[in-house]
Amino acid sequence: MLACPECDSVGKRRPRTLFERVFNRAKLKCPRCGDVWYWRRYFFQKYTRCPECGTARLSRRSRYDRIDRKSDSLLRRSLGLFGAPIYHCTFCRLQFRDFHGLEPNGKAKAQAQA
């Protein structure tokens, strides 16, 4: 989520207004092309993203792995009571629950762990 959607360069964080703080986790600006985009909060995003690094390259798990760490968020942990699937980020090795679906652009892979 920190990479520019236009030219894939790393965005720099910009100050947010009070209204933007309510709906967005971060406001980013590309130093190369000048494009501005937002990193949305959990309830306002369309697809699942890693809560720590923001990547959409996630795998779906059938159960938690004992080696990789789990999300400390009470909200994410409580989603298990409602049957939310478990996702695993391969970059920061975080396991978390989320109701949003995987991004359909082909980068994300679905994987069932036996």
Sequence and secondary structure as in RCSB ss.txt:
>XXXX:A:sequence
MLACPECDSVGKRRPRTLFERVFNRAKLKCPRCGDVWYWRRYFFQKYTRCPECGTARLSRRSRYDRIDRKSDSLL
RRSLGLFGAPIYHCTFCRLQFRDFHGLEPNGKAKAQAQA
>XXXX:A:secstr
  B TTT  B EEE   HHHHHHEEEEEE TTT  EEEEE GGG SS   TTT    EEEESS  SSSEE   HH
HHHGGGGT  EEEETTT EEEE SS   TTTTS      
